Amino acid sequence: MDKFEEKGLSILKRVILSFKWFLSFLLITVAAAFGIKITGAILIGDGLQKAVDFNPVVAIALPLAALVSLALVLSLEQKSENIRFKAIGFEFEGAAGQIVLWVICFVSIALTIRLFV
């Protein structure tokens, strides 16, 4: 491998790492904004309060389940190189593995919420 390839791989790794940090920061920012909006709507208005009173699972628990699933998949991907997912007749690797893992995490959390609520 020559210097150009090494430099290109180094830049690519930096871009991927900065993108992961940006996604993490964006996730925290969106979660904080969502929390502030919920708090403001509860204290000031009653529109969200009506939605929470009508169906709190849909209003609060499912968006949080999506965020938890995303955080889980992102943290697993950062600890290892590639996520590989093998099922009965399927094999997913890379981005497809992450998407399938996110869907499985989200569905399992949503079913658990449905089971206990």
C-alpha positions as CSV (number, residue, x, y, z in Angstrom):
1,M,0.0,0.0,0.0
2,D,1.5,3.3,-1.0
3,K,1.3,6.7,0.8
4,F,-1.7,7.9,-1.2
5,E,-3.8,4.8,-0.2
6,E,-2.8,5.1,3.4
7,K,-3.6,8.8,3.5
8,G,-7.0,8.1,1.8
9,L,-7.8,5.4,4.3
10,S,-6.8,7.7,7.1
11,I,-9.1,10.5,5.8
12,L,-11.9,8.0,5.3
13,K,-11.6,6.8,8.9
14,R,-11.6,10.4,10.2
15,V,-14.8,11.2,8.1
16,I,-16.6,8.1,9.4
17,L,-15.6,8.9,13.0
18,S,-16.6,12.5,12.7
19,F,-19.9,11.4,11.2
20,K,-20.6,9.1,14.1
21,W,-19.8,11.8,16.6
22,F,-22.1,14.2,14.7
23,L,-24.9,11.7,14.7
24,S,-24.4,11.2,18.5
25,F,-24.4,14.9,19.0
26,L,-27.5,15.3,16.8
27,L,-29.3,12.5,18.7
28,I,-28.6,14.2,22.0
29,T,-29.7,17.6,20.6
30,V,-32.9,16.1,19.2
31,A,-33.6,14.3,22.5
32,A,-33.0,17.5,24.5
33,A,-35.2,19.5,22.2
34,F,-37.9,16.9,22.4
35,G,-37.7,16.9,26.2
36,I,-37.8,20.7,26.3
37,K,-40.8,20.7,24.0
38,I,-42.6,18.2,26.1
39,T,-41.9,20.1,29.3
40,G,-43.0,23.4,27.7
41,A,-46.1,21.9,26.3
42,I,-47.0,20.3,29.7
43,L,-46.4,23.5,31.6
44,I,-47.8,26.0,29.0
45,G,-50.2,24.3,26.7
46,D,-52.5,21.4,26.8
47,G,-52.2,20.0,23.3
48,L,-49.5,17.6,24.1
49,Q,-51.1,16.9,27.4
50,K,-54.2,15.7,25.7
51,A,-52.2,13.4,23.5
52,V,-50.3,12.1,26.4
53,D,-53.5,11.6,28.4
54,F,-55.2,9.9,25.4
55,N,-52.3,7.5,24.6
56,P,-49.0,8.0,26.5
57,V,-47.4,5.0,24.9
58,V,-47.6,6.5,21.4
59,A,-46.8,10.0,22.6
60,I,-43.7,9.2,24.7
61,A,-42.7,5.6,24.8
62,L,-42.4,4.8,21.1
63,P,-40.2,7.8,20.2
64,L,-38.0,6.9,23.2
65,A,-37.9,3.3,22.0
66,A,-36.6,4.5,18.6
67,L,-33.9,6.6,20.2
68,V,-32.8,3.8,22.5
69,S,-32.7,1.4,19.6
70,L,-30.6,3.9,17.6
71,A,-28.2,4.4,20.5
72,L,-27.8,0.7,21.0
73,V,-27.0,0.0,17.3
74,L,-24.6,3.0,17.1
75,S,-22.8,1.9,20.2
76,L,-22.5,-1.7,19.1
77,E,-21.2,-0.6,15.7
78,Q,-18.5,1.7,17.3
79,K,-17.2,-1.2,19.5
80,S,-16.7,-3.6,16.6
81,E,-15.8,-3.3,13.0
82,N,-18.9,-4.5,11.1
83,I,-22.2,-5.8,12.3
84,R,-23.1,-9.1,10.8
85,F,-26.5,-10.6,11.3
86,K,-27.4,-14.1,10.3
87,A,-30.9,-15.5,10.5
88,I,-32.5,-18.7,9.4
89,G,-32.0,-18.1,5.7
90,F,-30.6,-14.6,5.6
91,E,-27.3,-12.9,6.1
92,F,-26.8,-9.2,6.5
93,E,-23.5,-7.3,6.8
94,G,-22.5,-3.7,7.1
95,A,-25.3,-1.1,6.7
96,A,-28.0,-3.7,6.1
97,G,-27.0,-5.5,9.3
98,Q,-27.3,-2.2,11.2
99,I,-30.8,-1.5,9.8
100,V,-32.0,-5.0,10.5
101,L,-30.6,-4.8,14.0
102,W,-32.3,-1.5,14.6
103,V,-35.6,-2.8,13.4
104,I,-35.3,-5.9,15.6
105,C,-34.4,-3.8,18.6
106,F,-37.2,-1.3,18.0
107,V,-39.8,-4.0,17.5
108,S,-38.7,-5.9,20.6
109,I,-38.8,-2.8,22.7
110,A,-42.2,-1.8,21.3
111,L,-43.6,-5.3,21.9
112,T,-42.2,-5.2,25.5
113,I,-43.9,-1.9,26.0
114,R,-47.2,-3.3,24.6
115,L,-46.9,-6.4,26.8
116,F,-46.4,-4.5,30.0
117,V,-48.7,-1.5,29.4
